[in-house]
Amino acid sequence: MKEAELERQLKVLANRRRLSILNFLRKRKDANVGDIADSIRLSLTSTSKHLNMLERMGFVEKEQKSLNVFYRIASGAPGLLSEVLEKL
């Protein structure tokens, strides 16, 4: 892995809210933005921003089900994520 890519991944993971989201999704398998926001006690807007960052880095993936968007840990998530989740 290139240093720049690793740096981007680490920057995204170096945030307690995003770590809380990942930990929640690890336990729940999938959840919509509202459930995630409630669990980490953050607004829907801020939670969505964190989820967007996690999705761009390939840590989470989303699926539209009816009117809701559900997020889950990405099946092809970077290996770094499994190492981080073991520590949570």
Steps between C-alpha positions, in 0.01 A plus 500: 500500500621845420577731789254765381213249488580368847514857629151573359360184656654575838367858495148373441533245779657749743164633616303367796161557334599301193645228720170493691311463171722212393469329837120539489483356148724212597249403769180576307605383151303781334308809607347814358633849566239572768591193704870575467451867598298398807762249608789747481292798618566718198280689254386334178699751294826442686449124501441505125825692448694244702335213310586667170867518599499136606333400175747694283788312665329166445436423867119492472252441220139606470187347359172672421200311640174676425539852639784413736872470436669229704872493573720203584869418522621460141567144393819612326610743771873573523687255724585781737136509610497146637807580707334814638171322576687236701617778732150643562 
